[in-house]
Amino acid sequence: MRILKEIAILAAVACGVFSALRAQQSDTFAWSPLPVQPNTWVAPNQPIWKLSDLLAKRKGQTSWSQTVVDDATLHADYVSMAPGAKTPRQFHPDTRAWWIVQDGQIRFSIEGQEPFVASKGYLVQVPYRNVFSMETVGDKPSLRLEVNIAGAKTMYPIDEKPAAMPGFNFVKVRISGKGKYDQGNKPYIDFNQVVAGTEKQRRFIADDRAVANIIIGDPKKQRPAPDTDWGHFHLESSEFWFILLGKMEYKIGSLPIFIADQGDIVYTPRETWHRARFGGTEMACRLAMNGYQDLLHNYQPPD
């Protein structure tokens, strides 16, 4: 009898826990503020940066940089680096940085890690206060998307000459501590292994001030979306995407639906309805980036 009583108690407790979890996970309704005048894109931000246009504009150049995202949350640059070019050894004092390699080969040297060569499809990251450098290897320029937390600062180890910074002098300081690869973060993910099915991790960046999720799928298996489906919006953060594979279809605010191709950058301001879907007929993938690990998605209520 005692055993049966204990089992009954445990079952009741478990039932209560599961009920509480279901309550936590169930949808609720709320009133959300939304600007009367829709938010607009503030340069350099724009709905889509076409990689083909960027490359055409920079034809013949081997080293160049183009800012494609710059707001209160994140900052991103497309960076081309000539063969043999190398960055100084550097680190960010309080923020994580990450890169998506689009073309060529880059040798990454990250403090505490064995140097490795990253080619197209590599997603690389470094925690705060870990010294790193990059070097283009091979006979062609490398091309990467470089992402930082908005306002990120750069420091240099004492044996490295700092890059000139107008309006600033560099002074010697004493520091301690450094970030780690925690919360599932790791030095790199080879997206080619994601496509092959051998890499299962989908959260590339997990940080107090940023998140990056790998979202991959088959357009032939997704449900149809009527034009009345606006998607969702976020109150606290903008969001942008790097197209890793195939084609993505976007409906943002009052803009006509458009298609983004591999290497393109798509951006939506905060407080703006947006809907992302797999486009074309083949597998597609986007890397979704914003400023919060558990960013609230505000969806339309059912009719």
N, C-alpha and C positions, 0 to 999 in steps of 0.2 A: 504493500500500500504506500509505504514511504517513497519508494522508487517511482511509482505511478504519480504520486503527488508532485515530486520534483520535476518529472517530465512535463506534467501539466503546467507547472510554473514557468519552466523554460520555454515551453511553446507559447504561453501567453506573452512572455517578455519578447520573444522573437517576433510574434505577431505585432506587438506594439512598435518594435523597431522598424519592421517593414512598412507598417502603416505610416509611421513618421517619415520614412524615406520617401514613400509615395507622395505624401503631402508636400514634402520639400520639392519634389521633382515635377509636380503637377502644374499646369498653366494657371495663372491667375490674371485678372483684368485690372488695369490701372490707367490713370490719366498721365500722359507724358507731355511735357512742353515741346513745342515745335515752332520754329520761327515763322512768322507770318510771311516774311520775305525769305525765300529759300537761300541757303548759303551758296556762295559762288566760289569759283576756283581762283585762288590768289597765286599769281606767278611766283615761282616757276611751276607750281602745281597746275595740272590740267587733266581732263578726263583720261586721256591716253597719250603716252609717249610711244610712238612707233619706232622700234629699233631700226627698221629699214631706213627711216627718215634721218635718224641720228647718224647712221653709217654713211649715207649719201652726203650729208652735210660735212662730214669729217673725212671725206675721201682723200687719200694720199697722206693723211696724218697718222703718225704711229703713237704719239703720246697726247692725250687730251682728257678733259674731264667735263661732264655735263651734270649739273644738279637737276634731278627729276622730282624730288620730294623735299619740301622744306616747310615744316609747320611747328606747332608747339609740342608735338609728340615725337616725331621722328624726322631724320634727315637722310637722304639717299642720293648718291652720285653714281652715274655710269663712268667708269674710269678705264681708259686704254693706256697701256704701258708698253713702251718699245722693247724689242728683244735686248736682253742684258740689263735693262733698267732695274733699279732696286730702290726700295723705300728705306729711309733711316730706321734704325731700331727705335721703337717708341711704345708707349702704352697710354691708356686712358685711365685717369685717376679713379673714377667712380662709376663708369658705365661700360656695358658690354658692346662689342662691335661684331658685325658679321658680314659675310661676302657670299655672293653667288657667282661662280665662274661661268661666263658665257662663251668664251673662246680662248684659244691658246692654252698655255701652261704656266702656272705660277708655283714657285717653290715657297711654301709657307714655313717660316721658322718661328715657333711659338714656345715661349718659356715653359719648361717642364715636359715638352713633347719632342719626339723625334721629328726632324724636318721631313716634310712630305711634299710631293708634287701634285697639285690639283689641276684637273682639266675640266672641260665642259660638264656641267651637272653637279660639280662638287659644291656643297653648302658648308662653309667654314665659319667658325666663330672663336672669339677669345674673350674671357672674362676680364673684369677690371684689374688693373695693375699688373697684368701679365705682359711682359715685353714681347713684341712681335715685329717681324719684318716680312716683306714680300719681294720676290725677284722673278721677272719674266725669264723663263728658260725656253730654249728652242729658237727657231729662226723666224718666228712670226710674233706680232704684238699679242699681248694678253688683254682680255676684256672682262671686266667684272662689275657687278653692282655692289657698291659698298654702302652699308647701312649703319647709322649711328643713332643713339638717343639724341634728341634735340639739344643743342647747346653743348655737346660733348667737348671736353678739353683734351689736349694732347700734351704729354710730358715725355721726357727722354732720359734714359739711363745716364749716369754721370760720365761714362766713357764714350758717349755719342754726342756729336755736334748738333744742337737743335736747329731746326729749319727757321729761317727768319720769320718774325711775326710782327708786322707793322704796329707800332704803338705799345709794344711790350718788350721788356728785358727778361732774360731767363736768369734766375737766381738759384744758388745751391740750397737744397733743403734736405731734411732728414725725414724719411717716411718708413712705414711698416705695413705689413698685411697685404693680402691679395685675394682676388676672387678665385673660386674653384668651379670645376665642372660638376655642379650639383643639379638637383631637380631634373635629372635625365639629360641635361646638356652634355654634349661631347664635342671634341675638336672638329669633327666633320661628319657629314652624311654624304655618301655618294648616291646622288639621285638615280643614277643608272641602275643601282641595286634595288631601289624602290620600284622602278619599272619592271625589273626582272622578278620581283617578288621575294627577294632574299633580305631586304631591309624593311622591317615592319614599323619602325618609329615614324610617327607622323607629327609630333611636336618638335620642331627643330630648335626654336628658342623659347625658353621658359625663364622669364626674368621679372623682377618687381616692376620694371618700367617698359617691358616690351614682350610681345609674343609673336611667333611665326609658326604657322601651321601648314603642313603639306596636305593639300586636298586633291585627291586623285579619283577619277571615275570614268565610267563609260557612258557617253551621251545616249547610246541606244537603250540604256537601262533606266534613265531618269524619267520621272513623270512629266507629262506636258505641263507647261505653265501658261495660263491665260494672260492676256494683256492686263487684266485687272489685278494680277499678282505683282505688287510693288516690291516684294522682298522684305527688307527690314531696314532699320536705321540704328545708329549708336549715338547716345547723347554725349559721351565723354571723350571720344577719340575718333579721329579720321581713320581711314583704312586704305591700304594700297596692296596691290598684288603684282608679283612677278610671274609671268606665264612660263612655267617650266616645260610644258609639253602640250603639243596640239593647239587647239583653239578654244577660247573661252568667250561666251556670250554675256554681254553686260547690258542691263537696263538701270540707268542711274537718273534719279529725279525725272525731269521732263525731257531729257535727251532721248533721241531715237536710239533704239537698240543697236549696238555695234559689236563687232568681233575683234578680239585681241589675239595676236599670234605669239608663238614662242619668242621670248626675249622682250616682249612689250611690257610696259608698266602702266597699270590702270590705278586711278586714284579717286576716292570719293571723300568729300568733306564730312565732318561730323554732322549729325542732325539732318542727314540726307538719305532718302529712300534709295536702296540699291538692291539689285538682284543679280547674282552671278550663277551662270549655268555652263555645263560642259557643252562646247560647240562642235560643229563638224560631225564626223561619223566615227572617228577613232578615239582611243583613250586620250584624255586630257588632264592637265594638272596645273594648279596655281599654288603659289606660296603666299598665303594671306598674312599680312603684317599690321599690327596695331599696338596700342600702348598698354593693354590690360590682358592678364591671363584669363579672366572670367568676365570679359566684356559683355554687358547686357545687350541682347538682341531684341529689339522692339518690333514685333510682327503685327500685321493686320488682324483684328479679331474676325472670327467667322461671320458670314452674313446671317 
